[in-house]
């Protein structure tokens, strides 16, 4: 019985040291590297020609992941996109499910208009999103990083 207890005691402490070494080795291998993604955030000032700057709508374009995310007046959203030169094709947006009775019309217009976007013009500090007829749908100002 004495030998059994001593053996278990020895295995417990011997095994603990091995676990520490393995966890340190894993931590060293999985060094966290900062992501250098190209994300540009734009506050939307005009939606279909209407001044919506008070609503704090914004769109973030992540070029590395080809995704768009943002705030549509009540909910946050995200979607994928593809580009070819200045043309852009935006996929179906997935949004959170908060209910804001006073913002329903704004959000419906936001998502309907987002689905009509076909041309993206991103300049140094601004963003223009147009439909295929050339009508400006969104005008945004780039936020400082």
N, C-alpha and C positions, 0 to 999 in steps of 0.2 A: 504494500500500500504506500509506503514511504517513497519507493522508487517511482511509482505511478505519479504521485503528486509532484515530485522533483522533475520528472520528465515533462509533465504538462506545464509546470512553471517555466522550465527552460524553453520549451517550444513557443510559449506565449511571448516571451520577451525576445526571442530570436526572430520570430515572425514579424513583430512590430518594427524592428529595425529594417527588415527587408521591405516592408510596405512603404516606409519613409523613403528609402532609396528609390524604389520604383516610382513613387509619386513625384519625386524630384526629377527623375529622368524624363517622365512624361511631360512635366511642366517645362523642362528645358527644350524638348522637341517641339512642343506646341506653343512656341513663342508667339505672342499676340502682335500682329503687324497692323499698323494703322492703314485703313483703306483710303486710297487716294481717288475717290470717285468724283466725277464732274457733275455736281448738282447745282442747279441754278433755280433760285426761288424768286417768283415774281408776284407782287401784289397786283390784283386786278383792279384797275381804276374804272374801266368802261366795259360793259357787257351789252352788246347789241346797241351801242350808241348811248346807253344810259349810264350816268355816273353812279357807280356802286362802291366808291372808295370808302364810304362809311361802314360798309358791311364786312370789311377785312377779309375778303375772298383772296385766296392765293393758290398758285400752282407751282409745284416744284418739279422740274424736269431732271431726271437722273439719266444722263446719256449712257453711262456704262451698262446699266440694267435695262435700258429702253423702257423706262416706266415714268408715269406721271402720277403725282399724288398731290393732295392739297385739302383745302377747306372750301366747301360750297355754300356756306351760309348757316348751316346747322350741323352738317355731318362732315366727317373726313372721308376721303375717297382715294382710290388708286386704280390704275389701269395700265396696260401695256400699249406701246405704240411702235410703229415702224416708219422709217423715213426714206426718202429717195430725193436727193437734192433739197429743194425747198418744200416739197410736198410731204404731208404727214397723214398717216392713217391711225386713228386712235381707236383702241379696242373698247369693249364694254367696261364701264366703270363699276367697281364694287365699292359700296359706301356703308358706313356705320348706320345704325337704325334708330337714331334719336328722332323724336317727333317735336317739331317746333312749329306750331300752328301759324305763327306770324311770318315764317320764312318759307312756307311750302311753295308759294308761287315763284320766289326767287330761285329756290333749288331746282324746281322743275325746269325753269328757263335755263339755268346754268347747265344742267345735264343735257337738255335738248340741244343747246347751242354747242356744247362740247362735242357732241356726236356729229355735228355738221362741219367741224373744222377739217380743212383739207390742205391748207398752206400755213407753214410756220416761218415767221421771219423774226429771228432773234438777233438783236443788235447788242452792242456793248452793255447798254443799261436798260433796254426795253424789249418787249415781246409783242408781236402782232400775230394774231391767229385769224385766218380768213377762211371763208367758204370757197367753193370752186368757182364762184362768179366774181371773186375778188372783194366781196363785202367784208369789212373788218368786223369780226365778232367779239374778240377780246383784245383789250389793250392793257398791258401790264408793265410795271416798273420793277426792275431788278432790285432786290434787297442787298444791302452790304453784307458781305460774308463775315 
